Every structure is written in C-alpha cells, then in structure tokens.
C-alpha cells in the first residue's frame, strides 16, 4: 500500500458511501458497468479488509501481551534460579560430579531456549537426588523452596509456548489481512479509474468521493 492502511480503508469507505448516497453518481457509474451488484462486491471486499485489519491489530496486541507476560515470568524465575545456583555452588563445592550433573559448570545461557535447558537440567536432576536435596537443605533451601522455584521455571516454558502461539496467529492474521487488502486494492484501483472517466465532466462529484484528478 502506498499510503497507510487505515487511510486507504478510509478513502474506500468515503467513495463507497458517496456512491450510495448520490443517485447522479450511481447512475453515471452504472453506465460504465458499476451496477448495484458490482458496488456490492466492492462493499463486501471493503468489509472483509476492514475486519481483517481489526483482527490483525487484535492479534498483535495479544502477542505483545503474551511477550510481556513471558518476560515478567522469566524475570521472576531467573532470580530464583540464580539464587539457587549460587547456593548450590557452595553446598556442592566439593562434589564435582554433582556440579556437572546440575549443569553448574560454565556460564549461564542468555537465550531463553538455553536458559530453559539449563534450568530444567538443574531442577530435574537436583530434585531426583535426595542427597543433593539434603545438601541444599543445610543452607535453607528446603524441598518446598526447590519445587516452588521449579514451578516458576515451568511457568516460563508455558508462557513461552503461549507467546509462540500468539506470534503464529499474528503472522497468519497479517497474511490474511494483506490478501484482503490486495483484493480490495485491485477492485478499487479499477473503480477509481472508471469513476474518473464516468464523472470527468463533474469534478465536484469526484471530489465528493474523495477522488481527485492526478496532478
């Protein structure tokens, strides 16, 4: 679209409404094939494009909300995870095997996918090893605290899946919207060209439809 989508849709709306409201315009256009049925076709294309535009905006709003929810959930879970990592490195400092088992060697991953893998490894292997749980308990990290932190990490995974779902729906809505706009633009381009011919002796009627002669 050479102009913003909402502006384009507004132009189409003005043109269609003024054809409906003005019998002179309607008669002139009918002589060039733009009968009531053909105008109804244009109105239907406009309605479809408008609905698709509203839906696309709604889907992207949902995606933004899902992304915000993911980021907030991840921030909370990461704080708990890092606190436990620091405690575990103290509690298990003399147990090289345990540190490897929990994935505590090396840096923490910065990507979400990497973080999830590290967190899952840490919580799953820790909670499945009673001796490691007991070592953590000596530093105030009770099984209940460990399970609560694991639940936070699982919530991140769920929020990520929800965000990916919304992202896909937003992308699909954009494709649907663009296809509807292309169909409307094809129809409207021909309509404008013919209207300029049909009403070339009545520029004021063209202007009432929001159509001006090219400069």
Buried (B, 14 or more C-beta within 10 A) or exposed (E): EEEEBEEBBBBBBBBBBBBEEBEEBBEBBBEBEBEEEBBEBBBEBBEBBBEBBEBBBEBBEBBEEBBEBBBEBBEBBBEBBEEBBEBBEEBBEEBEEBBEBBBBEEEBBEEBEEBBEBBBBBBEBBBEBEEBBEBBBEEEBEBEBBEEBBEBBBBBBEBBEBBEEBBEBBBEBBEBBBEBBEBBBEBBEEBBEBBBEBBEEEEEBBEBBBBEEEE
